[in-house]
């Protein structure tokens, strides 16, 4: 799970690095991770934010699952 980055006040998934393995779904303590085809409408802003986020100056985090 090296496609998850610490964006400060939340974690963000780099859509260019995500391989849809779904391992992060179970690891998320607040049930905020959904496959694109199951993304609730009220969370669409997160998809846009992830696509526009500048990942170039940071390393992905490592989740302990």
N, C-alpha and C positions, 0 to 999 in steps of 0.2 A: 504494500500500500504506500507507494512512494509518489502518488499523484496528489496527495493532500498537503496543503500548505497552510501555515498559520498566518492569517490575515489580520492578526491583532485581536479584534473583538469576536472573531469566529474563525472557523477553519473553512477552507475553500478547496474544491476539487478542480484540478486542471483538466478540462475536457479533452485536450490534445494528448494527455498522458494516460488517462483512464482507459483500462482495458475491459471494463464491465465485468470484473470478476465477482462482484457483490460481497466481498469480504468485509467491506466497510459498513455495509447495511447493519449487520448484527453488532458491530463495534460502536456504533453511534449511540451515545447515552440518551439523546433527546429525540430519536426517531426522525431525523431531519434529512436522511439520505434516501433518495428514491431514484429508480431508473428513469431515464428521460420519458419513456412512454407512460409512466405512472406518476409523473410529477403533478402534484396538486396545482390548480390554477393560481392559488394565492402565493405559490412559491416560484412562479415563472421569473420573477425579478432576480432570483438567485442564479438561475441559469444564465441570464444576460450578464450579471455581475461576474460570474466565473469566466465567461468567454472574453470579457473586456479587461480582466485583472492582469497586471503586469507581474509575471512570474520570473522575469529575467534576473532579478537581484536577490533571489532567495533559493534556498535548498528545500526540497520537500521534507516534511516531517515524517516521523516514524511512529505509528500507533502500536501499542502493545495489545495484540489480540490473541 
